[in-house]
Amino acid sequence: MRTWTRAVPAAVGALALAVALTGCNHSGSGKGRHSSGSHASGSGSDSADGKTAYRLGEASPPQESTMQKSKGSKFTVTPTKVQAGTKADMDNSGLEKQKDPKVPVYVWSTLTHQSGKAMEIGDMDDDLIVKTDKGERTKALIVIMGEAKWPNCPAPDTQKKLSAGQSEKICTAFLIPEGQKPAAVELSQGYYKKPLEWPVKN
């Protein structure tokens, strides 16, 4: 996905263009950073009591990779902090102004590889979603032909591999409509299961 914001090659054009992938008010919608779609299997990832709501700082149940190169590997995602950015952050990001004004939301998470083959960081956080107080959902920011810069949110090395027992703290940027607030961080469980959710207290 990202390189802070994941850099995605474009066949045509030379301008930096930010694209926020929205789920059309459906948490399972939209594609991630890779064309292969979702990377975590819903199988075996639910907690024993069916719990889907967590506090920030509380780890998800183990997620199972469906990526061919790391199929069956298990990992957890722990959103720890959410902060709404400002219009000034957007103005200073290096991105072009958009027709519909947006502001960034920064999500800090800890990714922990639990078992199986090594996994790239970019394959472990791909199903994170930010839900706004208006019910809109958006996946992480993708930058085409450019790279945005955000204050206090450095770009993670998305190709870095973690082995069992290793963890990495990362920051991820999302764009939401100006005037809306982040209400929750979600982790998609695919099309047929309710996403895991970490409510945000504004």
N, C-alpha and C positions, 0 to 999 in steps of 0.2 A: 504494500500500500504506500506508505509515505517514505519520505527520507527526512524529514520532520513531517512535513506534508509530503506525501510520497510523490516523487517525480515520475511522471508518466510520459513516455515519448509520444509525440504527435507527428502524424505523417504530413500534415499541412499546417502552415501558420507559424508565426514567429512571436506572437504575443503571449504573455503570461495570462492564463485563464483559470480562474478557480471554479471548480465544479463541486457542489455539495450534492451527494447522492441522497435523495429523500426516499423514504419508504412509502409515500402516498398514504400516510396514516396507518401503515401496516408494518409491524416490526419485522416481519419476515421478508419484506420486499426489498428490492434494490440489490445491486451486486457489490461485492467487496472490491478489494484492490486487485484481485486476480480473477481471471475469467472462469476459474474453476468453481466459483461460488463459495458456499459456506464451507468452513474448515472444521467445524466442530459437530460431532454427531450428537443427536439428542439421546441416543441410546446410552443408558447408564450414567447420564450426566445429571439427572435429577437427584435431589436429596431424598433420603428414605421417607421423610414425612411430607414430601411434595412441596416443600418450601420454595418460593420463588422471590420473596422480598428479603433484601439484606441491607445492613447498615454499611455506609462507606467505611472501608477498612476491613470488611468481612469478605473472606475468599469465597469464590464460587465453588460449587461442587466440581469434581474433576471433569474436564471436557475431553472428549476423545477426537483426535485428529482424523480427518477423512482424506487428507492430502496423500497422494500416492507415495511420496518420498518419506512420509512419516506416519503412515497409516497405523492406527492403533495406539499411538503415543498419547499420553495423558498429561494434562496441564491444568493449572487454575489461573483465573483472572481476578485480581483484587483492585477494583477502583478505590482510591484512597482520598482523593480531593477533586472538587469541581469548582471552577472559577469562571465567572462570566467576564469576557473581555469588553473592551470599549470601542467606540467609533474611532478614537485616536489609534488604537491598536490596528484597526482595519486600514486606516489611512496610511499608516507607516509600515504596513506589511509588505509592500511592493506589488500587491495585486491590483489589477485594474478595478475601477469602480464598477459596481454592478447595477443593473437596472432596478432590481429590488434590493434595497439596502440590507446588509447583513452585518452581524457582529460575531466575533469568535467566542467559542467556549473551550476552555482548557480542561482536560481530564487527565489526572495523574493516576497511573495504575502500576501494580506490581504483577509481573508475569512469572509464574513458577512452573518449571518443567518437572513433572513427577516421575514419569516412567516411559520407557520405549526409546525409539530413535531420536536423535537430536532434532530440534525444530528451530526454524528461523523465527525471530521476533515478529516479523511481518505476517507470519502465519498464525500467530497466537492471539493477536488483538484485532483481527479482521472483522469480528462479529459485534464489536462495540457500537452502540447507537446512543445518541442523546435525544431524549424526549423533552419537548418544551411544555410550558404551562398552558399552551393552546392546543396541545395534543399532536403537534407535528413531530416527526422523527427524521433524523438525518444521520448518515454515516460519516465517517471521517473525511476530512478535506483532501481532495486530490488536486495537485497543481500540474497543469500542462505547460510544458515549455517554460518552466520557471520554478522558483522555490520561494515560498513565503517565509518571512521572519516574524517571530512572535516574542514578546518579552518574557523572560524566565521560563521559556518552554523550548528547550533545545531539541534538535532533531535526533531521534534515536537511530542507531545503526540497524535498519530493518533486516539486513542480511546476516546479522550476527546470530550464531546458533547457540542454543542452550541445551545442555545435557541434563539428565536426571539429577535433581537436587539443586540445580542452579536457578537463580532468579535474576530479574532485571527490572529496574524502575524506569518507566517511560512517561512522556507527556504527549498527548494527542490533541490536535485541534479539530474542532467542528465549527461549521458556520450555521447560525440560526437567524431567522428574520429579526431585524432591528425592532425593539419594543417587546420582544418575547424573552422569557427567562428559562434557564435550564431547570426542568422539574425532576429528571431522573436520568441515570445512566442505565442502559439496558444491554444485555448480552443475548443475542438471538440464539434460539434453540432450534432453528429451522422453521419450516412452514406449519408444522402440525402441533407444536408445543408452545406454551406461553413463555415469553422471554423472562430471563432473570432480571430483577430490577433493584437498583440502589437509589432510593429517593434522595433528592437534594433539598436541603433546608435553606431557603433564601432569607 
